[in-house]
Amino acid sequence: MASENHDLSLTARRRRLLLQAIGSATLVGGIALSGRATAQVLRAGQADVLDVVIIGAGLAGLTAARDLQRAGCESLAVLEARDRVGGRTYNHDLGNGVVSEAGGQWIGPGQTSIFDLARELEVDTFPTYYQGKNVYLVGGAKYEEDLTSGQGASNPITEKLNELARGVPSKEPWTAADAAAIDQLSVGQWLAQQGVDNQARLSFDASIGLTTGTPPSNLALLHYLSLINSADCSMEKLEGFKGGAQETRFVGGSQILSIKMAEALGDKVKLSCPVRRIVGWDRDVVELHTDQGVIRARQVIAALHPALCNQIVFDPPLPDGRAQLQRLWPSHAPMRKTVHVYKRPFWREQGLNGQITQADGPLILSYDNSPPDGSVGVLAAFVRTAQLPHDPKRAESTLSAIYAQVLGDEALHPTQYHDHDWGKVDPWTLTCVGSIPPGFLTRWGQYLKPPVGRLIWSGTETADLWASGMDGAVRSGHRAALEALQALVKAGRSA
């Protein structure tokens, strides 16, 4: 009896230690736990059952894994379907240590979680180059505008959007007081009601399309207002370079964050390991059927785009609300980015910043993506896939000719060309950014974040702030790790 009481006392002390550790956790800067104390109290259980399995080795999944490991949880694995880490971030290697990002790349004021992560990983940042004039091509005409000092004069339509965004919480936009009425409108319909002229509409279409991957006519006003709400209720901050979410880049490219986290996790990260089936998500131990065998876990973090979850068979089927959200989540904004490399950023000598917008051709926006020292010139671009040839040589020459209209004949002779169409590179992306249509969030948003059985949902789309951005991915990873630890403690108490 004395021995039994001693065992009960020891178990109680262990649980108390972990509860105290989790009580000290924060979501902003990561999980501030004592690794030694936490490791001592996480239950051992069956040797072949992991405490946590994370699906997806992008920013969200790797952040969650990193937090768990820092909390003392070593019983984990990260399963990645691709043969690389980074998810929707990917670096083109241009040689001599220079990269150009094919996916997400910019951060800005207010995106504190990803700034904190970069600092902890010792990844430096540098300002995006935007000094000089922007150029607009409309038919055969060319217009120049200098926005170096800011984002232009205050626009009454922008001010109205900012004011509306104050009433739409980014955490749960579907709970806004007038959510049902707002969610009936697309951004395009709302702009039409404001009497926006063609020139202003062109500007709105370009900026909103780049942020959300879809024209304003297809984008829910409620969703867009929630994105503005994340950016301190400032469309200028959401869309802008100077003082905005595109102000800063990473030395070494954005994928370096995931690469560094994965290196620290070592063999806990399993590449080329897609999850095909999840069995028993409603039981104490979940089975994940992968291309590398069956893995068993007590908690599962799905750090995936919601629509990508449809590629996994759930047994038993997920509850109807969650299943419908995944089935109906839009996935038609894959995006395509190109890169022209030149011997130097010669456009700067002309007083241009490399930003070229074309109203009626394949070029949506080009921008200066050169390295911090300007040792080579890099023009990256978002393009309209349907209007640009898929053959790389033809695509290169088509865009070079457009650049030459603005920059001169030197633009016709790049030293390298890279082309990354996210809709074609692999089956694991589907879409790059969120393009939520009217009526979706008020019907299905409530099913996005709550855990289902042993399944915890992560990924930038689930973030309370900066959803669809890299910062949102990091925030969602912090939250998911904390939820997993709390679930393990709760299960330990009831065991």
N, C-alpha and C positions, 0 to 999 in steps of 0.2 A: 504493500500500500504506500509506503514511504517513497519507493522508487516511482510509482505511478504519479504521486503528487508532484514529485520533482520534475517529471517529464511534462506534466500539465503546466507547471510554473514556467519551465523553460520555453514551452511553446507560447505561452502568453507574453513572456518578455520579448520574444522574437517578433511577434505580431505588433507589439507596442512600439518596438524600435522602427519597424517599417512604416507604421502609421505616422510616427513622428517625422520620419524622413520625407514621406510624401506630403505631409503638412507644410513642409518648408519649400515645396516646389513652386516654380513660377513658369508661366507660359511665355513671357516676353523674352527672357534671356536664356531659356533652356531649363532643364530640370536640375535644381540645386540640391542634389541629394548626396549623402555620404555613401560613396561606393562600397566601402567596407561594411558599413552597417546594413545596407540594403542586400548585399550579396549574402550576408549571414542569415537573413531571414526569408529570402525567397525559397519556397519549398523545393526540395529536390525532386520528389516524385519518381515517376518511371524514367529510366535513363534515355529511352528513345522518344520521349515526348518533350518538345521544346516549350518553353514558356510563351514565346511570341514568335510568330512568323510574319514577316512583312512582305507583301507583294508589291514590287516596283522599286527600282533603285534610282529614282529621280531625286529631286531635292526633298520632297516630302518624305519618301520612304527612308532615305539615308539619314535625314535629320532625326526621324523617329528612332532609328536604330542607334544612332550616336547618343541620343538622350538616354535610351534604355541602358546602353553599355556604361555610360557615365553614372547611372543610378545603381550600378552593380549587377545588372542583369546580363549575364553572359550566355544564357540559354536562349539563343535567338538565331534566326537566319533571315537573310534578305534574298528573295527570289526575283530575278530579272529575266524577262523573256528575250530581250535583245542580247547581243554579244558585247555590250558596252554599258556603262552607267551614264546617268545624266538626264534620262527621260527626254523632255522637250528642250533641253539645252544640248548643243553639240558644236564643237569647234572644228573649223577647217584649218588644217595645219598648212601655213603658207611658207614654211621654212624659216630658218634662223630665229626660231622662237616667236615668230609672228603668227597670230591666229585671227580668224574672222568668224564671228558667231553665226551659225545657221538657224538658231532658234532664239529663245529668250535671251536678252543681253543687257538691258538697261535697268537701273534702279535710280531712286530719287528721294527727296525729302519725305520723311514720314514712314519710310520703309525700314523701320529700325531692326526688325528681326533678321533680315538678310545682311544688313550692315554689321550687326553683331556677329553673325556667323562668319562673315568674311574676316573680321578682325580676329576672331578666335582661331581661324584656320591660317592666319597670316597671309591672306590674299589682299594685295593692295588694290586700290581703285584709282581712277583718273577721270577727268572731265571729258565728256563727249565734245567733239569739235563741232561747233555750230556758228563760229564767228564768220561774218560775211553775209552775202546776199543769197536768198532763196530764188529759184527760178521756176516759173510756171509756163508750161507749154500747152497752148490751146490752138489746135489746128496747126497752122503755119506760124502763128504769132508766139512771141516770147516776152514774158513779163518778169521783172526782177523786183524783189522786195527785201529790205534789210530789217530783220527781226532780232538783231543781236542784243539790243537793249531790253528786249522783253518779248511778249507774245502779241504785240499789237495793241491798239486802243481797246478799251473796255467795250464789249459787245452786249447790247441789251438782251439778246437771245441767250447768250452765255450766262449773264447774270440771272436770268429767269430759271435756267436749268440748275444753277447753283442753289438758288432759293428752294426750288422743288426738292432738291436732293437732301436738304436738311430734314425733311420729313420721312425719308426712306432709309431706315437703318441698314447698313451694309451687312450686319450679322444675319438678320432675317427680314429681308425686304418685303416678304409676303405678309408681315404683321403691321405694315404701315397703315395708318388710319384710313387712308383712301386707296389702299392697294388695289382693290378690285377695279375701280374706275381707271386708275393709271395703267393697269396691266392690260386693259383693252386696246391700248394705243401702241403703235410702233413709234420709234423716234422719228421716222420719216413722216408719219401722219401728223405728229405733234408739230414738227417744223413747218409743214404745209399750213397748219392752222395759224402759225405766227407770221405768215406772209413773207417768208425768207426769199430773197431774190436769187437768181441763178448763180451769181458769183459767190455769194455767201454759202449757198447750198453746196457748191463744189468743194469749198473748204471744209464744211461740216462732213460731207460724205467721205472725203479723203482721211481726215483725222479719226473719225469714228470707225471707219472701216478698218484702219490699221490697228486700232485698239481691240476691236471685237471680232474682226475677221468676217464681217458681214455688212451689207449696205444698211443704212438707217431704216430703209423700208421693211427690213426683215427683223429688226432688233427691237426687243421689248423696251419701252420707255422705263418701266419699273426696274429692269435689270441695269440699264445704263445709269439711272439715277443712283442706284446702290453703289456702282463703281465710283461715281463722282463723290458720293458720301465718304468712301474710303479715303479719298484724296482731300480731306479737310473741306469737303463740299466745294471743291474748286475744279471746274472742268479744265482751267488753265494748267493746274498742277497735274491732272490726270494725263493730259494730252501733250504737254509742253516739254521742251528741252531745257531751256534756262529756267531754273527753279521748279522743274517738273519731273515727272517719273522717268524721263529719258535723259536726265542730266549726267549720269555717271555710268562708267563701264568698269569692268574688272580687268586688271593686268593678268594676262594669260587666258582671258575669255571666261564666260560664265560656267562652262562645263568643269572648270578647274575645281570648283567647290565640291561637286559630286565626286570627282576623281580623288580628291584629298580625303574626303570622308570614307570612301570605299577602301582606300589604302589602309586607313587606320582600323577598319573592321576586318581586313584580311579575308580569310577563307569563310567568314560568315556570309559573304556575298557570293551568290551562285548565279553566274551568267548563263545565257542560253537555256533558261529553266522556266519556260512558260507554265503557268498553272492552268490545267484543263478542267479540273473538277474539284469541287469542295463538298465534302460529305460530312454530315453531322455538325453543321455550324450551330445547331441548337443543343448540342451535348457538351459534356465537360471536356472531351478531347475531340478535336477537329482533324479530319484527314484531308490533306491537300495532294491531289494526284497531279504530278508534274511529268515533264519529259525525262526527268532524271529519277523518277521513282516517287513513292508515297512518303510524305513528311507529315508528322503528327504534331499538333500544337494545342496549347490551352487558350491562346488568344491569337487572333489574326487581324492584322492591320492591312486593309486594302488601299494602298496608296496609288490609286488608278483614276483616270478619267472615268466618270460615271458610265459613259457609253461603252467603254472598254470592258467593263464588268460583264457585258453581255456575251463576251467570248468565253466565259467560264460557266460551266454547268453547276448549278447549286442543287444539292440533294440533302434535305427536302427543298422544294422550290421556295424562293424568298417570299415574304409577305407581299400581297398584291401591290400596295403603295410603293414600296421600294422597287419591286420588279418593274412596275410601269414607269417609274422615274428613269431607270436605266434604259429601258426599251425606247422611250420617247426622247431622251436627251439628245439634242442636236449635235451632229458630228460632221458638219459639211464645211468646216473652215480650216482646211489643212495648212494653207499658206505655202508660198514658194519664195525663197530668197536666193539671190544671185550675188556673186562677188567678181568684180573686175580688179585686178592688181596691176599697178603701174610702178614705174621706177621711183616716182615721187608724187606727192599730192599737189600736182601742178595747178589745180583749180584755185588753190589758196592764193597763188601769185596774182590771180585775176580778181581777187576780192570776193570770191564765191566760196560757199561752205559745202558744196557738193550735194545739197538738197535740191533735187529736181522733181517736180510733180507734173505728170502728163494727164490731161483731162480725157483724152480720147485714144489712148494707145495702150501698149502692154506695160508701161512703167507706171506704177502707183507712186512710189517714192524712192529716190536714191539718197544716200547719205554718206558722209565721210566716216569710214570705219578704220582709219589708219591707226597704227600703233602709237603709243604715247610720244615717242621721239620723232614721229613722222619720217622714219627711215625709208618707208615705202608708202606709196599711195594706194589706198583701198577704197573703192566705191562699192558699197553693198546696196542692195535694192530689194524692195517688195514688188512683185510683179503679178500681173493678171495671167494666170496659167492658160486660160483659154485663148489669149491673144498672143502668146509667145510660143514659138516652136519648141517642141520637146527635144529635138536634136541639139546637143550642146553647142556645136559649131555654129549652127544657124541662130540659136538663141544669143550666143555671144556677139555675133556680127549685128544682129538686129538691135540689141541694146547699145552696142558701141556706136552705131550710127545715130541713135537718139542722143547719146552723150555728146557726140561731136557737134550736134546742132547748137549746143550750149557752150561746150568747153573747147571746141576746135579740133583739128585733125589729130592731135596727140591722143585723144580719147579712142581713136581707132586701133591703137596698138597696145593692148594689155599684155602683160607678161604671163598672167595666169587667169583662168576663168573657172569658177565653181558654181554649181547649180544644185540646190537642195529643195526638192518638192516633197513636203512632209506627207502628202497623200499617196506617195509612191515608194518611199524608201523602205518601208516595212509595214507589217500589219498591226503594229503595236502603238501607233500614234493616233490615227483617225482624224484628229483635229488638234490645232495648236492653242486656240483661244476660245473663250466662251461666246457663243452667238445665240443667246436665248431669245426665242420668239415670244410675241405677246400671248398672255394667258397661261404660260407654262409655270411660272413660279408660284402664282396664287393657287394653282391646282396641285402641283407636285413638290414644291419647295420644302414642305414640312417633312418630307421623307429623306432629305439629302444627308443630314448629319447624325441623327440618332442611331446608336449601335443596334445591330440585329443579332441576337444570340451572342456568339463569341466573335462576331465580325464588327470591326471598328473601321469607319470610313475616313479616309484621308485624301490628300491631293488638293491642289490649289482651289478647285471649285468649291471645296467645303470650308474655306477660310472665312473667318469673321471680318477680316480686313484684307484689302488688296486681293480679293478673289480673282483668279485668272492670271495673276502675276507671280513672279518668282518669290517675292516676299510672302505672298499668300501661301505658297507651297511650304515654305519653311515654317510659318505659323501653324499650318495644319499638321505638320510633323510633330511639333512640340505638343500640341493638344492630343494627338493620337497616342503618343508615348505615355503621357500622363494618364489617359483613360485606360490604357493597357495595364499600367502598374496598379491603378486603383482596382481594376477588375481582378487582378491576381491576388491582391490583399483580401478583397471581399470573398473570393473563392476559398482562400486559405482560412478565413474566419469560419466559413460554413462547413469546411471539410471535417 
